Amino acid sequence: MTKADIVELIHENLGLTKKDIAKVVDELFNEVRDQILEKNNVKISGFGNFEVKKRGRRIGRNPKTGVETVIEPRTVVVFRPSQIFKDEVNG
C-alpha cells in the first residue's frame, strides 16, 4: 500500500478532497518522522509503538564466507504492534 492508496481510500470513505487528505497524510508522516529523528518514541493507540533503540557494537559473520566483521553501533527504529492489533491479526 502506498501513500496514494491511503489518500484514495480515505477519499472514498469520507468524501473529502484528495488534496486536503494528501496534506493531512503528509503532515502525519512528517510529524512521525520528525519525532523519530529527535529520538522520541511514537505511540499510536490501538495500532502500536515506533521505538528508537540503540544497538551496540558487535561481531557479525558473513554467512557465505564465515569471515567475522565488526558491526558498528547504530540507532534503529522498531515497530511493536499493540495487543489490540495483534489480536485482530491473529483472528
N, C-alpha and C positions, 0 to 999 in steps of 0.2 A: 504494500500500500504506500502510495506517495502522498506528499503534501497536497497535491492537486486532487487526489482521490478523496482526501479528508474534506477539502473545501466543497467538492461536488456532493458528497454525502450530506454534509450539513445544509447545503443549499436545498437539496431535495427534501430534507426533513423540516427545515424551518422557513424556507422561502425567502430568506434574506438575500441581498445581492452578493454575488460571488466576490466582488471587490471588497466589500466590508468584511466578509467572512475571511478572506485571504489576509487582510490586515490583522484580524484578531489571532488567527492561527500563527502568522509570522511573529507577532508580538509575544505570544505564549512560548513558542520555541526559542525566541531570542532571550526571553527572561530566564527560562530554564538553563540555557547555555551560559548566560552571564553568571548565574548563581553557582553553577558547577565550576566555571573558570575562577571564581572567587573562593573555591574550595568549600562551598556550602552544600550540604545535603538538601535534596528537594523531595518533599513528601507530598504525594497526591493521594488523598484519602480515597480508599476503595480501589485504588489502582496499584500503587506501590511506591517504593523509595529509590531514588538515584543517590547512591552514596559515593563520596570521594574517598578513596583509600590510597595509602602509600604502600608500595611494595618495596621491600628491602633488596639489597644486593644479594645475588645468589649465583650458584653454579648451575648452568644448563648444559645439555648434551645434544649434539646433533644426532638424531635418530639413525641416519644413514651411515655416518662415519664413526660415531661414538666419540668424537672429539669434544672435550669439555671446553666451555667458554664461560666468561663472566657476563652475567646479565646485570646491568647497572640498575640502581634504584629508579623507580618511576612512580608516577601518580596515575591511577586508573579509576574509571567510573564503573560502578557495579549497580545493576538493577536488581532489586529484590521485590517481587510481587507481593501484594498484600494477601492476607489469608482469604479474604473475600474473593479476590481474583483467582487465587489458586483453586478454591473450591468450585468456582464456575468453570474453570478449565477442565477440572477433573470430573465434572458432571455431578 
